[in-house]
């Protein structure tokens, strides 16, 4: 996948640094609006699976159990903090 950045000028606003990604070959590009990455399996301090899973915020990296996303508190400056 190649990535490049370009400047875009509009009659009303100036937008800078729009990143464009192009898929190579016959790849299908799927965009998602989900702010959570995962789920990832959770391990205890001994490396044993706990049976739970967690997700991670794409912006601030906050981790929370998969079933508790509605109760997440994001770190300061996170794009998803006020939702």
Number of C-alpha atoms within 10 A of each C-alpha: 8 8 9 10 11 10 10 11 9 7 5 6 8 9 11 11 10 11 10 10 12 11 11 10 7 6 9 8 10 5 6 7 5 8 12 19 14 13 14 14 14 15 13 9 7 6 8 9 12 11 9 13 16 18 22 19 21 16 16 15 14 15 19 19 17 17 11 10 15 9 9 13 15 18 14 10 10 15 14 15 13 9 7
